[in-house]
Amino acid sequence: MAIKKIMIGLLIAGILTVSMPNVVVATTGNYSATFYSNARHIGDRIPMARSSTSNGTSNWNYGTEGNFASFATPNGIVYIGSDDHNVYALNANTGAKIWNYTTGDVVDSSPAVANGIVYVGSYDHNVYALNGSTGTKVWGYTTGSHERSSPSVANGIVYIGSCDHNVYALNANTGAKIWNYTTGDMVHRSSPVVANGIVYVGSYDHNVYALNGSTGTKVWSYTTGDNVGSIPAVVNGIVYVGSWDRNVYALNANTGAKIWNYTTGDVVDSSPAVANGIVYVGSWDRNVYALNASTGTKVWSFITGNAVESSPIVVNGIVYIGSFDHNVYALNANAGAKIWNYTTGDVVESSPTIANGIVYVGSWDHNVYALNGSTGTKVWGYETGDAVWSSPTVTFGIG
């Protein structure tokens, strides 16, 4: 997308101060079902088998003609969208293409997978349900504008936001609309999160919403000082979310009352991950922050070379996150010290995910990368000069 590339160029040049959306992936159980995997979007991972990849060796990368959204990886398959209008299914071990499905426009939405079906949005105004094994379309639902938001699937319902200002609840089997809730502006990048029957989502009308998952009735809304493109994380009765007003908020999940806010130096479009009582999130002030989940007090911050819109994942004491400085970082979750960084050929707006000790991430250089999670070693045998501190033992789980 030419306009998007121009905006990125202006940002890197230090001219543009507004942010662009991104999405995140997380896991729980046996495989990833939706970005931030279980419908609550908790960024912690469950350790299981160690990767069989040899130390210091990247597995593969697969190029397309566009820029990548973040992705989910159930059962050894990487599902991912691209600005080349396609949804891809790739072998998680080899990077070989299994299938691709061509939509009518950019696919920046991150796929969610449930019961063998891949759900994803497109800039062509449609939400798609695709057969996870073959890529065959099961159904499509047309909204009034493009989808940058990513779906969540819970209790047989697909929840997704649209730039037509609506949040939609669709029957997961048929695509039939169950309800829609109209906000005051685009639901652009923020994606619905489901916890205890309540759908949490942000809108560019500056609000965070809590909606009844069955009826779409508003339970509460909380007004921030600017657009909300961040995806909420709901943990222990607290909603954590960022805003363009430069703040990270902790809100009571039942009432919407503010518990605390932490002010960063710029837009917070990154989506929080919560692990072991710490909230991890990126900001356009170039920092990755670790905040006490109960009080909002800063535990540490790590500065990258440019804006951080990518959202973190936390696995075995390591925080993985991308930056507009072209790098993927592995940081010590307790202290924020850098373990390694991997340099791609362009902006890393995509959010990393992990399966079997391998970090998967997309870049604006048109590639999907599979990196050794313990070393950060690049594809094509080009090794970084950064320290190797630990080797995570992780796998994908199920959603």
N, C-alpha and C positions, 0 to 999 in steps of 0.2 A: 504494500500500500504506500503510494508515493507520499501522501499527506502525513502518514504516520512516521515515515522515515525522516521527513523534513522536521517534524516535531522533535524526534529523537536528536537530530543534528543540532537543533537550536538549544535543546536542553544541555547537551554535552558542551556546547559553546558557552553555556552559562547565561543564555538569554531567556529561555522559557522557565517559568517558575511553577506552572501548574503540572499536575501529574497525569499519568496514563494508567489504565487499569492492568491488573494481572490477576492470576488465580493461583490456587495452591492445591497440592495433593496431600492427603494423609492416609493412614492405614489403621486398621484394627482387625482382629480376628485372623482369618486365613487369606484374604485377598482384599485389595483396595476396591471399594464399591463406589466411592465418590471422592472428589478432591476434598481433602480433610476427612476422608473415608467414612467413618461412621457419620451419621447425619449431624452430629454435634460439632464436627470439625475440630477435633483435638489433635494437635500436631505432634504428639508423642508416638513412638513406635514400639512394637512388641518384639524383643530380641528372640530370634530362633536360629536357623542354621547359618553357619558362616558361608560366605561365597566360596565357590570352588575355583574362582579365578586366581591365576598365579599372581603373587605379589608384584605390584608395579606394572601391571598390564591392563590397559583399557580394552574393553570388549569390542566395541564397534561404534560407528556413527552412520546415520542414514540421512541423506540430504534430500530436500524438496525445494521448490521454487519460492516458498514463502517463509514467514516467521512463525515460530511455534507457540502454541499455547502449552500450558502444563498438562500433565497426563496421569492416567491411572493404569495400574498394571496387575490385573488379576490373572492367575493361572499361567504365568509365563508369557503373557502377551502384553505389549505396550500399546495402548490406544492413545492416539494423539491427534490434535487438530493442527492445521497449518494455514497460513495466509494464501497458499496456492489453491484454496477452496476444498481441500480434501481432509477426510478423516482417515487415519492410517492405523492398521493393526500390524505390529512388528513383533518378530520373535525376540523375547527378552534376553535370550542367551546369545543370539547371533546377529540380531538386527535385520535379519531377512524379512522382506515384506510379505505378509500373509495375504492381506487385501487392502484396498483403499476404496472409499466411497466419495464420490464427487458431489458436493453441494453447489449452490448457485453463487456462493460468495465466500469471503474469509471465514475461517473457523478459528476463533480465538477462545471460544468456550472450551472448558476442560471436560472430557467425557466422564460420565458416571456409569458404573456397570452394576447391574442387579439381575440375577436369574438368567444370565446368559445374554442379556440385552444391553447394548451400549446406547446411552442417552447423551445427546450433545446438541448445542445450539449453533446457529450460523448467522452471519450477517445477511443472509438471504431472507431473513424474517421467520425462519422455520426452526422448530425443535424436531429433532429426528430420533427415532428408535431404530437401531440397526442390530441385525443378528450378529452376536459377538464372534461367531465362528466363520461366517461367510461374508459379512458386510451387507447382506441383503436388507433393504429397507422394510421394516415391519409396519411403521406408520410415520406420518409427519403431521405436525400441527403448526398452522400459520398464525403468527402474532401480527401486531401492527407496526413493528419496527425490527431492528436487528437485535440479536442476542449476543452479548459479550459475557453476560452472567453464565454461570455453570450450574447444571442441575444437581439437585439432591433427590435421592429416592428413599422413601420411608413408607412402610405400610401400604404398598401398592400404589403410591402416589408419587408423581414426578413434580417437584417444585422448581421453578426457574423464574428469573426476572427478565424483563425486556425493556428496551429503550423506548417503548410506547408507554412507559410509566407504570406498567402493571407487574404484579407478581402473579404467576399462574400455578394452579394445581391441576394436573392432568392425570387421567387414568393411565397407569403404567402399561397396561395390556393393550389398550385401544387408542390412547391419545385423546380421548374425549375430555373436554374441559369440565372440571368439577366446580371450580370457582376461580375468580380473579379478583385481586384487590388493587385499586388504583391509587398510587402515591402521587405526589405533586410534581415529580420530575422523573428522569430516567432511572431505572434500576440497571445500571450499566455494567459495573464489574462486580459489585457485591452480589453474593450468591446466597440463596436461602440455606439456613441451618435449622435442623429439626431436633428439638429436645423436649421430651415429655409432652408431646402433642402440640407444641408451640413452634411456629416458624419465625425465625429471626432473620432480618435482612436490612440492609441499608439502601438509601436512595439519595440521588442528587438533590432532593428537596431538603437536604441537611438532616434528615431524620433516620433514626434506627427504629424499626418496627418489630413488634411482637404480634403475630397473627394466629388465630385459632387454626390448627392444621386441617381440621375437618370442614370448617365453614368459611374460613377466610376473614372472619370478624376480627377487628382490631382489638387486641387486649390492652396494649399501651404503645406509646411512641415517645422517644426521647430526642429532643432537638439539640444538635450540635451547632457549631458556628460556621459550617461549610458542608460541601458535598461529602457523602459517605460512600466510598468505593471499596473500603475494606470489608472483608468477609468476617462476620462475627465468629468467635469461638465461645462455646458455652460449657463451662466447667464448674461443678459444685455450686450450682445455682447462681453463677455470675456470668454475665455476657461481657466479653472483652472485644473491643472493636476500635479501629482507628478512624480519623476524620481528616479532611483537608484543612481543618482549622488547627492542625499541627499536634493534636492531642490523641493520646490513647485513653480510652474510657473503660472503666469497670462499672457495670450497671447491674442492679438486682434483676435477676431473670424473671421474677414474678411480678414486679411492680414497675420496673424501668427506672427506679430511683438511682441517682448517681452515688456510687460508693467512693470512687476516687477518679482523678484524671492526672495524667502525666504529660507535660508539654515538651515536645521535641522542638528542633529548630526549623522544621519545614513540614510539608504535607506528609500524612501517614496514610498511604494507599496500600501498604503491605497488610497482610492479614495475620493476626497473632497466632502463635502456637503456645500451648501451655503444657508444661511438664515439670513435675516435682516442685510445685509451688512457685514456679517462675514463668513469667510471660515474656516471650521472645517476639520481637517485631522489628521491621525495618522502617526507615524514614527517608524522605528526600533530602534530609540534611547530611546524607551519606553514611549514617550510622546504623548499626544493628544494636538494639537495646535489649537488656535483660532487666525486667522489673519484678519486684516482689508482688506476687499475685494478690496478696491480702491488703497491702498498703499502697502499692504503686511506687514505692521507693526504688530508685535506680540501684541495681546490683552491679552492673557494668555496662559499658558500651564499647563497640569496636567500630572504628572508622574505616570505610572503604574509599575507593577513589572517585565515586560518583553516587548518584541517587540509588537508593535501595527500594525497589518496588516489588521485587520478588518476595515471597513469603517463606519463612523458615520451616524446616522440619527438624525434629529433635530425636536422635537415636543413640542410645547407649552413651549418653553424656556428651554427644557431639551435636552442634547446631550446623546444619547445611543451609546455605542461602546464596542467591545470586545478586549481582550488582550491575548497574549500568556501566561500570568500569570494565565490563566484558568478563568478569571473573565469577567463578563459583568458589565459595569459601567453606571451609570446615573449621569451626571454632569450638574451643572448649566451653561446654555449657555452664560450668561453674565459674570460670574466670574470664571468659571472652578471649583468651589467647588464641591466635591463629594456629591451626594445625597444618593446613595446607590450603593452597588456592590453585585453581585450574583456569587458565586463560583461554577463552574462546575467541572467535574472530569478530565478535560484535556484542552488542548489549545482551545481557541475560535478564530478561524480564520474566521469563518462565520460572516457575518454582520447582525445585528439585523434589524427587521422590526416590525411594530406595526399595530394592528387592534383592534378597540373598547377597547382601554386602556390596551391591552395585548401585551407584547413584546415577539416575537418569534425569536429564535436563535438556531443554531446548535453548537455542540461541538465535539471535537475529542474523547470524551468518548462515542460516538456513539448515542447520544441522540439529539432529537429536544426538546427544552424547550419552554414552555409557562409560562411567568412570569407576575405577576401583575406589570403594568407599573409604578404605583405610589409608590410601596413599595419595589419592587425587590424580593419579597418573593419566595423562592425556591419550587420546587416540593417536595413531600413527607413530607411536613410540617416542613422542616428544615429552620429555619429563621436565616438570617444573623444578626449581631450585629450593622449594619451600620444605619446611620440616615435616617429617612424618611422625606424628605423636601417638596414634592409636589405630587399631583396626576394629571398626564396629562389626558386630554380629547381628544382622537384621534379616528379615524376610518380609514379604508382603503378606498382608493379612486380608481379610475378607470384609465386605461391607454389604 
